[in-house]
Amino acid sequence: MPKAKQSEEARMKALVAKRKLANEARPAFVRQESWRYVRIHPEWRKPKGVDSKMRRQDKGWPVLVRVGYRGPAEARGLHPSGHLEVVVHRPADLAVLVPGRDVARIGATVGAKKRASILERATELGIRVVNPTGLRVIESKE
């Protein structure tokens, strides 16, 4: 493997590892008082009340969503393997992918027949498919 390609791969792996550390350090951002009332779902909403203890960031209250909790910009959108993930809906979409850099994810709305042809074309081109399962095999009773 060429040295430049090897170092690029190592850099991407390092970025993904750094992203994972950032994800582990990030607190669970919860909606204000969602732990108190069943009717309030925990999905994040910014507290906007004038007297809100959470908005004022009083001690003992959950933290607000801030830019500083984001992961490295270069690692956003990458697959955990360090490759760039591209959604594919037809076999022709595989032509733009680079085998060493990209991985394919078959779209959720793709049927079994087209999924099989995408998988076949991907093996020809040497492109890794992240979600190859989902192909239902119908066994004949012979």
C-alpha positions as CSV (number, residue, x, y, z in Angstrom):
1,M,0.0,0.0,0.0
2,P,1.4,3.5,-0.9
3,K,2.7,5.5,2.1
4,A,0.4,8.5,1.3
5,K,-2.7,6.3,1.3
6,Q,-1.6,4.5,4.5
7,S,-1.1,7.8,6.3
8,E,-4.5,9.1,5.1
9,E,-6.2,6.0,6.4
10,A,-4.4,6.3,9.7
11,R,-5.4,10.0,10.0
12,M,-9.1,9.1,9.3
13,K,-8.9,6.3,12.0
14,A,-7.5,8.9,14.4
15,L,-10.3,11.3,13.6
16,V,-12.9,8.7,14.2
17,A,-11.3,7.7,17.5
18,K,-11.2,11.4,18.5
19,R,-14.9,11.7,17.6
20,K,-15.7,8.7,19.7
21,L,-14.0,10.2,22.7
22,A,-15.9,13.5,22.1
23,N,-19.2,11.4,22.0
24,E,-18.4,9.7,25.3
25,A,-17.5,13.0,27.0
26,R,-20.7,14.7,25.8
27,P,-23.5,14.8,28.4
28,A,-27.0,13.7,27.7
29,F,-28.8,16.9,26.7
30,V,-32.4,16.7,28.1
31,R,-35.4,19.0,27.9
32,Q,-36.0,21.1,31.0
33,E,-38.0,19.2,33.7
34,S,-38.6,16.2,31.4
35,W,-37.5,14.0,34.3
36,R,-40.3,15.5,36.4
37,Y,-43.3,15.1,34.1
38,V,-44.3,12.2,31.9
39,R,-46.0,14.5,29.4
40,I,-42.7,16.3,28.7
41,H,-40.5,14.2,26.4
42,P,-36.7,14.3,26.9
43,E,-35.9,15.5,23.4
44,W,-33.8,18.7,23.5
45,R,-35.6,22.0,23.5
46,K,-33.8,25.3,24.5
47,P,-35.1,26.7,27.8
48,K,-36.4,30.2,27.2
49,G,-38.1,31.1,30.5
50,V,-37.0,34.4,32.2
51,D,-36.5,32.7,35.6
52,S,-35.3,29.3,34.1
53,K,-32.6,27.8,36.3
54,M,-31.4,25.7,33.4
55,R,-31.2,28.7,31.0
56,R,-29.2,30.6,33.7
57,Q,-27.0,27.5,34.1
58,D,-27.4,27.3,37.8
59,K,-25.3,24.7,39.6
60,G,-27.0,21.3,39.7
61,W,-29.1,21.8,36.6
62,P,-28.4,20.0,33.2
63,V,-26.1,21.7,30.8
64,L,-27.2,23.5,27.6
65,V,-26.3,22.4,24.1
66,R,-23.2,24.4,23.0
67,V,-20.9,24.4,20.0
68,G,-17.9,23.2,22.2
69,Y,-19.4,19.8,22.5
70,R,-19.1,19.0,18.8
71,G,-16.7,16.5,17.5
72,P,-13.9,17.1,14.9
73,A,-15.4,18.7,11.7
74,E,-13.4,16.3,9.4
75,A,-14.9,13.3,11.1
76,R,-18.5,14.3,10.7
77,G,-20.4,12.0,8.3
78,L,-17.7,9.3,8.3
79,H,-18.5,5.7,8.9
80,P,-17.0,4.2,12.1
81,S,-14.5,2.4,9.9
82,G,-13.1,5.8,8.8
83,H,-14.5,5.7,5.3
84,L,-16.9,8.2,3.7
85,E,-20.4,6.8,3.6
86,V,-22.5,7.3,0.5
87,V,-26.2,6.3,0.1
88,V,-26.8,4.3,-3.1
89,H,-30.2,3.7,-4.7
90,R,-29.2,2.1,-8.0
91,P,-26.2,0.3,-9.5
92,A,-25.2,3.3,-11.5
93,D,-24.6,5.3,-8.3
94,L,-21.6,3.0,-7.5
95,A,-19.6,4.4,-10.5
96,V,-18.7,7.6,-8.6
97,L,-17.4,5.8,-5.5
98,V,-13.7,5.4,-4.9
99,P,-13.0,1.8,-3.6
100,G,-10.4,2.7,-0.9
101,R,-12.1,5.9,0.3
102,D,-15.8,5.3,0.2
103,V,-18.3,2.7,1.4
104,A,-21.8,2.3,0.1
105,R,-25.0,2.1,2.1
106,I,-28.0,0.8,0.2
107,G,-31.0,3.1,0.6
108,A,-33.9,1.9,2.8
109,T,-36.5,2.1,0.0
110,V,-34.5,-0.2,-2.4
111,G,-36.3,-3.5,-3.1
112,A,-34.8,-7.0,-3.1
113,K,-34.2,-7.2,-6.9
114,K,-32.4,-4.0,-7.2
115,R,-30.5,-4.6,-3.9
116,A,-29.1,-7.9,-5.4
117,S,-27.9,-6.1,-8.5
118,I,-26.3,-3.3,-6.4
119,L,-24.5,-6.0,-4.3
120,E,-23.3,-7.7,-7.5
121,R,-22.0,-4.5,-9.0
122,A,-20.3,-3.5,-5.8
123,T,-18.3,-6.8,-5.6
124,E,-17.3,-6.2,-9.3
125,L,-16.0,-2.7,-8.5
126,G,-14.5,-3.8,-5.1
127,I,-16.7,-1.4,-3.1
128,R,-17.7,-2.4,0.5
129,V,-21.4,-2.3,1.2
130,V,-22.1,-1.4,4.9
131,N,-25.6,-2.9,5.0
132,P,-25.6,-6.0,2.6
133,T,-28.2,-7.9,4.6
134,G,-31.9,-7.4,4.1
135,L,-32.0,-9.5,1.0
136,R,-34.8,-12.0,1.4
137,V,-33.9,-15.3,-0.1
138,I,-37.0,-17.3,-1.1
139,E,-36.2,-21.0,-1.1
140,S,-37.9,-23.2,-3.6
141,K,-39.5,-26.5,-2.4
142,E,-37.8,-28.9,-4.8
